[in-house]
Amino acid sequence: MKPAGEAPATGGRWVWVDLRLAPLAAAVWTISLVAPSFSPGQLGGLALAASCLALAVRRGTGAATAVLLVVLAGVAVTSGAAAVRGTVRESSPLRSLAEAKATVSLVLRVDAQFHELTAGRRVVADATVLGVDGPPNRRFDAPVLLFAPADGWRVLAPGQRARVRAGLSLPDRPDDRVAVVAARGPPELVGGPGGVQAAADGLRAGLAASAARALDPGPAGLLPGLVVGDTTAMTRSSRRTSSGRGSPT
């Protein structure tokens, strides 16, 4: 009979498949996926309950007890960390402005490459709001989803900072973002990317230039999108294909 936990023989030899961490991985991934749908208080209660249960069973013996303790520890740590992130998100000064759907002048940092929407007229990217202008000036670090006109924004590299007047709203789906930011006009640059971001942007530009020299327009735009997420040179049909929304016609 094949020993438990072993895979079928390959080339006349048994290959051991170690599944001891599978329950822990499943617990951590599950908590991470559902955490945005729960309040910080609920997540904190889950962390406390998992910790108390772990203390209650820690004196047991056997493999099952060990696995249960590891899973409970993973649940406690993951839900506790999610509770902290949720508390920071809910207590952000930007959150109340988003709930009121306010329009404000703010300073933000672009955190990712822009992706085009609506036939290239608008773009979207992850960003971080660093402050809101106006009395009193507020400074913070709030992750947001940025929607903006393509003109003026498309060329901004990750790490660049800009001032803009924008409308705020709450995210449609629960996640770690504090708000959704809709830029009302072009950006006013207030700082360039750091050294690491500048180097990364140079590598992206170099890859795009090399692809353009060596490949036809379609593949040349697709390659940077697949490798570094730069979709600015992708044709519309390639963009639909890569996102699964359709196939080239």
C-alpha positions as CSV (number, residue, x, y, z in Angstrom):
1,M,0.0,0.0,0.0
2,K,1.2,3.5,-0.8
3,P,2.3,5.5,2.3
4,A,0.0,8.4,3.2
5,G,1.2,11.7,1.8
6,E,3.3,10.2,-1.0
7,A,2.8,10.8,-4.7
8,P,2.7,8.1,-7.3
9,A,6.0,6.6,-8.2
10,T,8.0,8.5,-10.9
11,G,10.7,6.5,-12.7
12,G,10.5,3.7,-10.1
13,R,11.0,6.1,-7.1
14,W,8.5,7.5,-4.6
15,V,8.3,11.3,-4.3
16,W,7.2,12.7,-0.9
17,V,4.7,15.5,-1.0
18,D,4.8,17.5,2.3
19,L,1.3,18.8,3.0
20,R,1.8,19.7,6.6
21,L,1.6,23.5,5.9
22,A,-1.5,23.2,3.6
23,P,-4.0,23.8,6.4
24,L,-2.1,26.9,7.5
25,A,-1.9,28.2,4.0
26,A,-5.6,27.6,3.4
27,A,-6.5,29.4,6.6
28,V,-4.2,32.4,5.9
29,W,-5.5,32.8,2.3
30,T,-9.1,32.5,3.4
31,I,-8.8,35.2,6.1
32,S,-6.9,37.5,3.7
33,L,-9.6,37.1,1.0
34,V,-12.6,37.7,3.3
35,A,-11.1,40.3,5.7
36,P,-12.1,43.4,3.6
37,S,-15.7,42.4,4.0
38,F,-15.6,42.5,7.9
39,S,-15.1,45.4,10.3
40,P,-11.9,45.9,12.3
41,G,-13.8,45.0,15.4
42,Q,-15.0,41.7,14.0
43,L,-11.5,40.9,12.8
44,G,-10.1,41.7,16.2
45,G,-12.7,39.5,17.8
46,L,-11.7,36.7,15.5
47,A,-8.0,37.1,16.4
48,L,-8.8,37.1,20.1
49,A,-11.0,34.0,19.8
50,A,-8.3,32.1,17.8
51,S,-5.7,33.0,20.5
52,C,-7.9,31.9,23.3
53,L,-8.7,28.6,21.6
54,A,-5.0,28.0,20.9
55,L,-4.3,28.5,24.6
56,A,-7.1,26.0,25.5
57,V,-5.7,23.2,23.3
58,R,-1.9,23.9,23.6
59,R,-1.5,21.1,26.2
60,G,-2.8,18.4,23.9
61,T,-0.5,16.0,22.1
62,G,-0.4,14.4,18.7
63,A,-0.1,15.6,15.1
64,A,-3.7,16.8,15.0
65,T,-3.2,19.1,17.9
66,A,0.0,20.5,16.4
67,V,-1.8,21.2,13.1
68,L,-4.7,22.9,14.9
69,L,-2.3,25.1,16.9
70,V,-0.5,26.2,13.7
71,V,-3.8,27.0,12.0
72,L,-5.1,29.0,15.0
73,A,-1.8,30.9,15.1
74,G,-2.1,31.7,11.4
75,V,-5.8,32.8,11.9
76,A,-4.9,35.0,14.9
77,V,-1.9,36.7,13.2
78,T,-3.7,37.3,9.8
79,S,-7.0,38.5,11.3
80,G,-5.1,40.7,13.8
81,A,-3.0,42.3,11.0
82,A,-6.2,42.8,8.9
83,A,-7.9,44.5,11.9
84,V,-5.0,46.9,12.2
85,R,-5.1,47.8,8.5
86,G,-8.9,48.2,8.7
87,T,-8.5,50.5,11.7
88,V,-6.0,52.7,9.9
89,R,-8.3,52.8,6.8
90,E,-11.4,53.7,8.8
91,S,-9.7,56.3,10.9
92,S,-8.0,58.1,7.9
93,P,-9.1,61.8,7.5
94,L,-9.7,61.0,3.8
95,R,-12.4,58.5,4.7
96,S,-14.8,61.1,6.0
97,L,-14.2,63.3,2.9
98,A,-14.9,60.3,0.7
99,E,-18.1,59.5,2.6
100,A,-19.2,63.1,2.0
101,K,-18.3,62.8,-1.7
102,A,-16.2,66.0,-1.3
103,T,-14.2,67.7,-4.1
104,V,-10.8,68.8,-2.8
105,S,-7.3,69.9,-3.9
106,L,-4.9,67.1,-2.9
107,V,-1.3,65.9,-3.4
108,L,-0.8,62.3,-4.4
109,R,1.9,59.9,-5.4
110,V,1.4,57.6,-8.4
111,D,2.2,54.0,-7.3
112,A,1.7,52.0,-10.5
113,Q,1.7,52.2,-14.2
114,F,-1.5,53.7,-15.7
115,H,-3.9,51.5,-17.6
116,E,-6.2,52.9,-20.2
117,L,-10.0,52.9,-20.1
118,T,-12.8,53.9,-22.4
119,A,-10.8,53.8,-25.6
120,G,-7.9,55.7,-24.2
121,R,-9.7,58.7,-23.0
122,R,-9.3,57.9,-19.3
123,V,-6.6,56.0,-17.2
124,V,-6.6,54.3,-13.9
125,A,-3.8,53.4,-11.4
126,D,-3.1,52.8,-7.8
127,A,-2.0,55.9,-5.9
128,T,-1.4,57.3,-2.4
129,V,-2.9,60.5,-1.2
130,L,-0.2,62.4,0.8
131,G,-2.3,65.4,1.9
132,V,-5.2,67.6,1.3
133,D,-4.8,71.4,0.7
134,G,-6.9,74.0,2.5
135,P,-7.4,75.0,6.1
136,P,-6.3,73.0,8.0
137,N,-3.8,71.3,5.8
138,R,-3.8,67.6,6.5
139,R,-1.0,65.2,5.8
140,F,-1.4,61.5,5.7
141,D,-0.7,58.3,3.7
142,A,-3.8,56.9,2.2
143,P,-3.9,54.3,-0.5
144,V,-6.5,55.1,-3.2
145,L,-7.6,54.1,-6.7
146,L,-7.0,57.0,-9.1
147,F,-9.1,57.7,-12.2
148,A,-7.9,60.5,-14.4
149,P,-8.1,62.0,-18.0
150,A,-5.5,60.3,-20.2
151,D,-4.2,63.7,-21.3
152,G,-1.5,64.8,-18.9
153,W,-1.7,61.8,-16.6
154,R,-0.7,59.0,-19.0
155,V,2.9,60.0,-19.0
156,L,3.4,60.1,-15.2
157,A,5.7,57.3,-14.0
158,P,5.3,55.5,-10.7
159,G,6.7,57.5,-7.9
160,Q,5.9,60.9,-9.3
161,R,3.9,63.3,-7.1
162,A,1.2,65.7,-8.4
163,R,-1.3,68.2,-7.1
164,V,-4.8,68.1,-8.5
165,R,-8.4,69.0,-7.8
166,A,-10.4,65.7,-7.5
167,G,-13.7,64.2,-6.4
168,L,-13.6,61.6,-3.6
169,S,-15.9,58.6,-3.1
170,L,-15.9,55.3,-1.3
171,P,-14.7,52.1,-3.1
172,D,-17.5,50.0,-4.6
173,R,-16.0,46.9,-3.2
174,P,-14.4,46.5,0.2
175,D,-10.6,46.5,0.1
176,D,-7.6,48.2,1.7
177,R,-8.1,51.4,-0.3
178,V,-9.4,54.4,1.6
179,A,-11.1,56.1,-1.3
180,V,-11.6,56.4,-5.0
181,V,-10.1,59.6,-6.5
182,A,-11.5,61.1,-9.7
183,A,-9.1,63.8,-11.1
184,R,-10.9,66.8,-12.5
185,G,-8.1,68.0,-14.7
186,P,-4.4,67.7,-15.6
187,P,-1.8,67.2,-12.8
188,E,0.5,69.8,-11.4
189,L,3.8,68.0,-10.8
190,V,5.3,68.6,-7.4
191,G,8.1,66.0,-7.3
192,G,9.7,63.3,-9.5
193,P,10.1,59.6,-8.7
194,G,12.8,58.4,-6.4
195,G,16.0,56.7,-7.6
196,V,14.6,53.2,-7.5
197,Q,11.4,54.2,-9.3
198,A,13.4,56.2,-11.9
199,A,15.6,53.2,-12.6
200,A,12.5,50.9,-12.9
201,D,10.9,53.4,-15.3
202,G,14.1,53.4,-17.4
203,L,14.0,49.6,-17.6
204,R,10.4,49.7,-18.7
205,A,11.1,52.3,-21.4
206,G,14.1,50.3,-22.5
207,L,12.1,47.1,-22.8
208,A,9.4,48.9,-24.8
209,A,12.0,50.5,-27.2
210,S,13.7,47.1,-27.7
211,A,10.3,45.4,-28.4
212,A,9.4,48.2,-30.9
213,R,12.6,47.7,-32.8
214,A,12.5,43.9,-32.9
215,L,8.8,43.1,-33.3
216,D,5.7,44.1,-35.2
217,P,3.4,46.7,-33.6
218,G,1.0,44.2,-32.1
219,P,3.6,41.9,-30.3
220,A,5.7,44.9,-29.5
221,G,2.9,46.4,-27.5
222,L,1.9,43.1,-25.9
223,L,5.4,42.1,-24.6
224,P,5.8,45.0,-22.1
225,G,2.2,44.5,-20.9
226,L,2.9,40.9,-20.1
227,V,6.4,41.4,-18.6
228,V,6.0,44.7,-16.6
229,G,2.4,45.6,-16.9
230,D,3.0,48.5,-19.3
231,T,0.0,48.5,-21.6
232,T,0.4,52.0,-23.1
233,A,1.7,50.6,-26.5
234,M,-0.8,47.8,-26.8
235,T,-3.3,47.9,-29.6
236,R,-7.0,47.8,-28.6
237,S,-7.5,44.2,-29.9
238,S,-4.4,43.0,-28.0
239,R,-5.7,44.7,-24.8
240,R,-9.1,42.9,-25.2
241,T,-7.3,39.6,-25.8
242,S,-5.0,39.9,-22.8
243,S,-7.8,40.9,-20.5
244,G,-10.1,38.1,-21.7
245,R,-12.8,40.4,-22.9
246,G,-12.7,39.3,-26.5
247,S,-10.5,38.1,-29.4
248,P,-9.1,40.0,-32.3
249,T,-11.4,40.4,-35.2
